[in-house]
Amino acid sequence: MSNPTMRVRYSPLAQQYADPEPIFAELRELVRSGDFTLGKPVGEFEEMFAAMLGVKHAIGVGSGTDACKIPLKALGIRPGDEVITCANTFWATVGAINEVGAKPVFVDCDDSFCLNVDQLEASITPRTKALMPVHLTGDVADMPRIMQIAAKHALPVVEDACQSLLGELDGRKAGTFGAAAAFSMHPLKIINVWGDAGVIVTDDDEMARMSRLLRNHGLKNRDEMEILGYNTRLDSTMAVVGKYIVRQTRDIVEQRARNAAYYDAAFKDVRGARIPPRNARTKHVYLLYILFAERRNELVKYCIEQGIEAKVHYPIPLYQQKALAHLGYKTGAFPVTDRHAEECITFPVDQHLSREEMDCVVETVRNFYAGKARP
Ligand SMILES: *Cc1c(COP(=O)(O)O)cnc(C)c1O
């Protein structure tokens, strides 16, 4: 997994699960009970997750992608419909829209990495059937304005909150504005399990009921199939891991935010690197710590040579991917997304990162722009 020559690794997973004994203990019990399918830990985890977000329902599913897909399906989104989302999002948002047969329609982002709300209304057509804003990087999209536009056009909103667990806007949590929201516990997310898992949250009883049906073949009970559904349950084993890690969420996001503040202070006066604007109204949970960097590709290469596992989110904008060529978007259609693909660099910011590791990142970037990178 992590490269031994790396001085600053990207993934904190080995540290996060350095002591897996408490999880093994509960897994041992689970194995003895054989309660693998929608077992007791699933309900327990769902209750903990719902309580953390202050929502009425949390429904565990097989992945964050399915947590995006199922609410769309529950809302009746179908082939021929359009769902509006961001041009710069991760594959899964668009994959979920595609799986219900709908067409993704993109809106450019702004420097918050979230959808530019000024451009939203112009993309609404008679075929638009839902809005799917994405809280990318750990910041929160301007939900009050998005909800206003949605109300005006009578459109439901499903939030892709997979990157922003416990993010807030005006004190309200990401994922609690729309009809439903999707969270992911993929290993690279704020909290994670030992494989794939996702969670749908909603305050709407009917959305919750439909989501529970859809994740389990549309089964109302053992013998009656009410609707056609999927097999995308949260595994009991993953729920055991989820129960262990969900308790740590608050501490994890607070440490991430402290680390980001440390970086921001250190990068403030580094010429060549620009910190994205920070929104005083949002509580950013920093799944990703991104800088806009001059000579970005050279900087990434230099960082890797210096043993810093820097990343790029994302080097090829989603709307320009081959798989989406049929949508007919031309290069240049989303200039901010394009600029981000050229300027963004991501550094580790997780809860297990040490002060020394952060100093090493800062010094490396400083050295690069001070010209010390050149031979
Ligand atoms: C991770 C992620 C998802 C879901 O991905 P899974 O790997 O299926 O859990 C959806 N949307 C965004 C923006 C994501 O980052």
The ligand as an SDF file (V2000), in Angstrom:
LIG
                    3D

 15 15  0  0  0  0  0  0  0  0999 V2000
  -16.9590    8.7910   -3.1430 C   0  0  0  0  0  0  0  0  0  0  0  0
  -18.0220    9.5440   -3.7980 C   0  0  0  0  0  0  0  0  0  0  0  0
  -19.2420    8.9530   -4.1300 C   0  0  0  0  0  0  0  0  0  0  0  0
  -19.5670    7.5160   -3.8530 C   0  0  0  0  0  0  0  0  0  0  0  0
  -18.5840    6.6520   -4.1690 O   0  0  0  0  0  0  0  0  0  0  0  0
  -18.5250    5.1430   -3.6590 P   0  0  0  0  0  0  0  0  0  0  0  0
  -17.1290    4.7740   -3.9820 O   0  0  0  0  0  0  0  0  0  0  0  0
  -19.5330    4.3940   -4.4530 O   0  0  0  0  0  0  0  0  0  0  0  0
  -18.8210    5.0920   -2.1980 O   0  0  0  0  0  0  0  0  0  0  0  0
  -20.1980    9.7490   -4.7230 C   0  0  0  0  0  0  0  0  0  0  0  0
  -19.9870   11.0530   -4.9750 N   0  0  0  0  0  0  0  0  0  0  0  0
  -18.8360   11.6570   -4.6490 C   0  0  0  0  0  0  0  0  0  0  0  0
  -18.6690   13.1230   -4.9280 C   0  0  0  0  0  0  0  0  0  0  0  0
  -17.8070   10.9310   -4.0670 C   0  0  0  0  0  0  0  0  0  0  0  0
  -16.6580   11.5510   -3.7620 O   0  0  0  0  0  0  0  0  0  0  0  0
  1  2  1  0
  2  3  1  0
  2 14  2  0
  3  4  1  0
  3 10  2  0
  4  5  1  0
  5  6  1  0
  6  7  2  0
  6  8  1  0
  6  9  1  0
 10 11  1  0
 11 12  2  0
 12 13  1  0
 12 14  1  0
 14 15  1  0
M  END
$$$$
